[in-house]
């Protein structure tokens, strides 16, 4: 059963604390995406990787957010220090980008619901 | 102009009716278009993809694409209460950093 997994599913923390979210993409997929969803802003792209290399993180506040992909089976999103306005659902998605193709289907994980008090 | 625009709804239809969801996009060179369904508290689920002008049918779902008008739609035939969800239109943008851009979604309510 191929699917994207994310941990933790829920996280409640206090302002100023570090938060780390993890994602395991579907085996064989070479692109990984981090999204944030709020009622006000909808689904926003924070960062994405292709073949583990970061391609675009322009949607991410650089001073507090960082995204890495230490290996093909793990992507991480860190927030340090966290703030109440970071409260949202964070989704990871993965896909298979083939050279010359523009299909780019993405499959989402269950998300991490973050609450910063 | 937003890159991908959808009416937020809610769109209310009775059970058994056809639900029609619409989406417009700004990037003229986009080639890939997707519809995702998102139930409350859940993650987006890919239900349709379309790459060529015309219609693509999959069960009760039909995606329609008109690149000249920069318009993509999703028809749901024989709507069921279980179809009640938010439907997100997503367009793969070929400009700048190539990426999937989502609309804000249309909430569909199917009443029994």
Interface residues (C-beta under 8 A of the other chain):
Chain A: X33 X42 X43 X45 X48 X55 X56 X58 X91 X102 X103 X104 X105 X106 X107 X108 X109 X110 X111
Chain B: X31 X32 X34 X36 X42 X43 X44 X45 X46 X49 X51 X88 X90 X92 X94 X97 X98 X99 X100 X101 X102 X103 X104 X105
